[in-house]
Amino acid sequence: MSIIRSLGLATLVCVGLLGGATHASAQGREMNIGDQPGYIPDDEELAPEYKRTAVFYRTSEAPGTIVISTSERFLYLIQGGGRALRYGIGVGREGFQWQGLQKISRKQEWPDWTPPPEMIARQPYLPRFMAGGPGNPMGARALYLGGTVYRIHGTNQPQTIGSAVSSGCFRLVNADVTDLYERVPVGTKVIIRQRPEI
């Protein structure tokens, strides 16, 4: 495990396929993020510009829509009235960035991680399975994007927020992904853009 950690396991996570509701996910529902051994509040390590905040945001999208701007490294949850909640995110590294229109197809607390064969082929040192929990690089929550292998998920490496580090997923610190998870239902519209709306 120390070898995997030294190779930056959390920066490689994203295109894994997660298991269904297993004993690990049931166990995860009982976990309180702040009660875990060695827990450091995410916002203590997060750069100030990436902390969750309410902002003015002009858009024609309906309240409740998620807009992801990969170039800005922000996720916006539209509130209406020209406002949005803005969350700092980590995005796909070069060659793994994408754009499009999706919906939240399902949600999972403390998701398991099972890297797909394509990822194992690129990084054979990765674990074949990792149960959900505070040590899992998928973080506290995952919101699945349609039928893709991509997700909006947490991370146990807050210092990666604001960077292009993943294999195509969008990561938030655990406190932020938990906040977002509670605010949006399955079926939420998600717009992924490479550049901000003009």
Steps between C-alpha positions, in 0.01 A plus 500: 500500500787740572628449142157586363479806723844616389388483138215737572210255492242771551619690193439192284148417611197565296401270222436208740171316497342495843324208657136502600359541849727263691584458864760773449241752387274405788794547734575832329163642591596461866828692457512862608776674306613714791519206742755299301849450651751748363231709333609852403219736393518548124480877518821517704695375197294657221630812325272797581389552138364145485289509816124462457331838467187671366571706185319704238453283191312598185341209318177393335522157666233405755570499874640165609710454185869418543743680268861383498765730354815294457717795396403697812516193730156578643167322533195726524167395650248747356283664768293737287480877525841536338677303773674166537692298756857465372719203596870459419574180308778288355451402134636256242864529410609562139349241269219420749295821486158496338176697470135423451156473655423232760267428790572362845403136451566381855663599827718302740630565852859387569532328161715196434759527223563234236734629227394383151731289280606807296631672811671185628672467161640855534584471870544131592605584859147620587288292738233284333244604762484744788209512743338834572618698801719793606814345344334445161606763242138516374415692817177531695245518217464430128245633252499296179478682167247325275621174346863616491782373721544855635386639833499802722665363814694585812871478560731436794758738346363856534822643357400367154198730476560759228724260304462281191575164658227242439412254224191703411300524823435815698616499861401717794622496857291264714312777682400657167399180323291408806333843487430464127376141546237621748384782271450320167274205413546224245398643163677835552619654173880535474669716236876449454676785318861551404458879507274732703164603354519835316 
